[in-house]
Amino acid sequence: MNRFGPSGIPLSCKGRTLLDGINDVHKLGLTAMEVQFLRMNVRTSPIDAEEEAGIKARDVEGKFIIGVNRGAEYMNIFMEDLERELKPGDMIHFLKGGVADEFYRFSKIGRISNEIDIKLTLHTPYYMNFTDTKGDLVDKSILAFKYSTLMASELGADMVVTHAGLMEEGVTADDVSDNVINNMRELRNWTNEHFQDGPCIGLETQAGTDVFGSLDDIINVCKNVSGTQPVLNLANIKARGQYPLEEAEDFHEVFEMCKNITGDDYYINFSGIEKRRNEYRFTPIKRGDLRFEPFAEHLVECDDNFTIISTSPLKEHDAMYMRVIFERNYTKELGKELRRRQKDE
């Protein structure tokens, strides 16, 4: 089965909540959505005695509570705090802003998504860095990943998508790869400890020589860490220049490289991409250098399952465009097959 959907709440969605977005995705005939957890703003305050006393931490509206009365030690996930009933005078530490504001109804959103057959995944903030073994940014990235995993679990999402981070100056490529592998193992072990059938870790391919994220980099990490899977951002792979992605055969080559890891279930980010001066940027598919038509040919030719997320600036519009092109090619190929059978008979 092939699924198509946007990265984030659709642009055309009149409401700006996650629940509004999922309902709109369904109305548009799409079947996937990558939830964007882009900001991690941590705040501390006393509870509202009138509004929040007597309520479980997980049910407080507009706040993703990550700790209660923890003082300076709040910078961690405390799973038991979600079930804690708040009392007057409690101090709470919480995430505020973006999808975190809707944490109190994530379970409901997950049930609705399942009922209307919308596959959910969740993307961590973009500043993640796992290419080092220590430092404030690594510590912050580990916390952001844990919060993301908890949110994904509440939603019933089956993958947490993340970037690996920047290449470290003065550190060899092999050492950087080892650091990423060790950090991913730590997070995989943490996920397995806290969640039964929790989300897998999706490592996204990246463009640019200053970041860790070539296709070969990502495949190497995923081969060495169980519970991880390549997230094939085809625009970024195209920008790297190693794989041309011009013909259906080019896409086949890329997916065959990942087959031993992914099996027959691939997760794809797709958009147009163009070079302006010395920088690459995502564009609407029709404007970019990466064409969808040859990829659609590959989709029709193979029996694998693909979840294809539009990371184009046009979000759901390009997700629907890809679905239409795929269905047109599929129908055309099906017609050819029927005519061949009729001729043989």
N, C-alpha and C positions, 0 to 999 in steps of 0.2 A: 504494500500500500504506500502511496505517495501522499504526503501531507504538505500543505502550503500555509504560511501564515506570516504575520509581521513581527518585527522586533519592537516591542512596546505597544502601548495603546494606539489604536488607529488614529490617524490624523483627522478623519471624518467623524470621529466619535463625538457626539454633543456633550456627553458627560465625560469627565476626566478621571474617573475612578477605574480601578482594575476590573471591578465587576462590570461596569459599563463597557469597558474595552472588550472583555470576553464575550459578552452578549452581542456586540457589534461584529466581532470576528465570525461568530456563528451566522449572523444574518447575512454576511457577505459571502457565505459559502466556503469559508476557509476552515481549516481543521487543526491549526497549531498556533501557538503564540509564545514568544520568548519574553518573559517578564523582566523588566529592567530595574534592578536595584542599584541605582547610579550614585546615590549619596549616602554617606554614613555619618549623620550628624548626631553625636551623643550629647544628651542633656541630662541634668540632674535637678530634681525639684521635690518638694514635699507633695504628697498626694492632695487632691482636692477632697477635703473631708466630706463635703456634701454629695459630690458626684461619684467618687471612686471608692470610698470606704465600704467594705463588705463585698467587693467585687474581686474575682480572681484576676491575677495579673494578666493572664492571657486574654481576658475579656474587656480590658479597658479600651475604650474607643479612642482612636487617633494616636495611640502610643504602642510601640513595640518594646515592652519592658524587659530589660536584660539583667536587672539586678535590683534587690530590695534591701536597704539598710546595709550595704556592703562597704561603705566608705571608699577608701582609695583602691580597694580590691575589686571594684565592680567591673573592671575591664576583662571580663570573661563571660562565657555563657554559663548560667546556672539553671539547668533544666528544671529543678524543683521550684524555682521562683515563678514559673508560669502557672503553677497550680496554687500558689500562695494567695490567701485572702488578705487583701490590703486592710490596714487599720489606721485610724487617725494618728497622725504624727510620723507615719512611715515616710522615709526618703526613697525615691525611686530613680533609677538610672534607665534611660530609654532612648531608642532611636526615633527620630522625628524627621518627617519629610518624605515625599515620594510614596512608593508602595508600602513603606513601613507603617504609614498612617492607617493602613487597612488590615494590619496584622490580626486584629480582633475578629475579623470575619474571613480569614484565610481558609479555615476548614470548610465553611459554607461555599466559598468560591471554588475550592477544589471539588466539592461534590457536584456543583453545577457544571463545572468543566467536564467532569467525567460523564455526566448525564447527557450532555450535548456533544460529546466526543471531540473535545478540544484538548489536544496534547499540550501540556505546559512544561516549559523549562524556565530556568531563572539565570540571569547573567549577573555576576558580581560587579562591584564598582570597577572602573577602568584603570585605576592607579595601582592595581595589584602588582606585587613583586616577590617572586619566589626564587630568584636567581642568586640570592645570598643566603648565608646561614644565620645572620644576626643583623640587628639594627632596627630602628623604630619603624621603618617602612615595612620590613618583613613581619614584625610583630603585629602591626596594624593590618596587614594583608591577611594574616592567619585569622585574626579576629573577624575581619570582614567576611572571610570565607565561611567561618563557623556560623555567623549570623545568617549568611545566605543559605547555608544548608538547612538550618532550622526553619527558615521561611519556606524553602522549597519543600521540605517534609510536610509542613502544615498545608501547603497547596496541593500536595500529591504530585508534585513535579518529579520527573524521573532523571533530571540532569541539572547540575550546577555548572554553568559555563564560565570559564575564567581565562585571563591572560597569564602567561608565565612571568613576564616582566622584562626589564632592561638587561642588556649585556653589561657586565661589570668591567670597568677599565682595569687593566693589569691582571685580569683573571683569565686563564685559558678557557677555551670553548668546552673542553672536557670537564673542567672543574665546575663551570656554570651548569652544564648538563647534570652533573652529579648533585649539585645543590638543589636543582629543580626536582630531581628524582627523590631525594631525601625528604624534601618538604611535601611532595605529593603523597609519599608513603605515610608520613605523619598525619596528614589530613585524611587520607583513606582509612587509616586505623582509627582515628577519632570518629569518623562517620560510622564505621562498622560498630564501634563500641556504643554509640548513643542512639542509633536508628536501626530498626529491623527493616531490611529491604529498603534502605535509604537511597537517595539519589546518587548516581555515579558522577564522577568528575569529568567534565568535558574541557579539554585543553584546546584553545583556539589558535589556528595558524595566524601569524602576523606578518606584516610587511615591514621592510626597513632593516638595515644591517645593524642598527643599534639596539634591536630587541631580539629576545629569544623567542623563536616561533616559526622557523622554516618548517616545511612539511617533514623533512628528515629529522629535525629536532623533536617535533611533536611525536612522530612515530616511535622514535627511540625511547622517549619517556614512557609512552603508553605500553611499549613492549616490556618495560622493566617494572611497571607498577600496575598490578591488577586493580580493577575497578575504575580505570581511567579510559577515556575514549577520545580519539581525535575529533575536533570540531573543524571541519574543512571550510574555512572562509575562502571561497574560490577567488574572490577579487584580490585578496592579499596574496594568494598563491600566484596569481597572474602577475601581480606587481613585482614579485621577487624575481621573475624572469626565467626561472629554471624549467618551468613547465608552461608551454605556450597556451594551452587550453583554447585552441582554435577549431579543432575538429572533434567529433564524437570519440575518436580513438584516443585523443589526448586525455579526455576525462576518464576513459576506461583505464588508462595507465595509472592515474592518480588513485582511483578507487581500488584497483587491484593491490596497490602497495599497502592499503589499510585493511584488506579483507581478513587477514589472520587475526586482527584485533577486533574489528567491528562485526564480523560475521556478515550477515546480509542486511544490516540496519545502520544506515549512515545519517549523520546530522550535518546539514549544510547551511552555511550563510552565503547569500548571493546578492550581489548588487552590480551596477556598473562601476567602472573605475577609470580614471583618467589622470594623466600626469600634467601638472601645471608647474612650470618652472622646475624645481627639483623635488616637488612634493606630489604624492599620490593622494587622491581624495575620492570618496565614494560619490557616485552620480546615479541618476535614474538609469535603468537598464538600457533604454533605447539610446542614451547619449554616450555611454561608456564604451571602452575597448573590449570588454568581456561580453560576448553575445550569449543569449540563453538558448537559441535554437539548436546549436550542436549538443548542448547539455541535454535538451529535451529529447534529441535523437538517442542519446545514450540511455536515458530513463526508459524509453520505449523498448529498447533492445534487451535490457537486462530484467531479471526477476527480483532484484533487491528492493528493500524498503528504504525510502528517503523521507526525512523531514527537512523541508527547505524553508528557511527563514529569510524573508526579505530584509536586508540591512540597508536598502536603498533609501534615500531621502523621501521617496514617495511611499514608503512603508507598505500599507495594505494595497495600494493601487498596483504596485509592481508585483506583489504576491498574487493578486488576481490575474495580472498579465501572464505570469509564469504558469499559473494553473490553466489558463485558456490555451496557451501555446502547447503545453503538454497534452491536454485533452484533444486538441486538434490533431497533433501528431499521432496520438494513440488511436484515434478514430480512423485516421487515414491508413495506418498500418493494419488495423483490424479489418478494414474493407479489402485491403490487398490480400490478406490471409483468407478471407471468405471467398474471394474470386478465385484464388488458387485452388481451394478445396472443391469449388463447383466445377472448375475446369478438369480436375483430376477425376471427379465422379462422372 
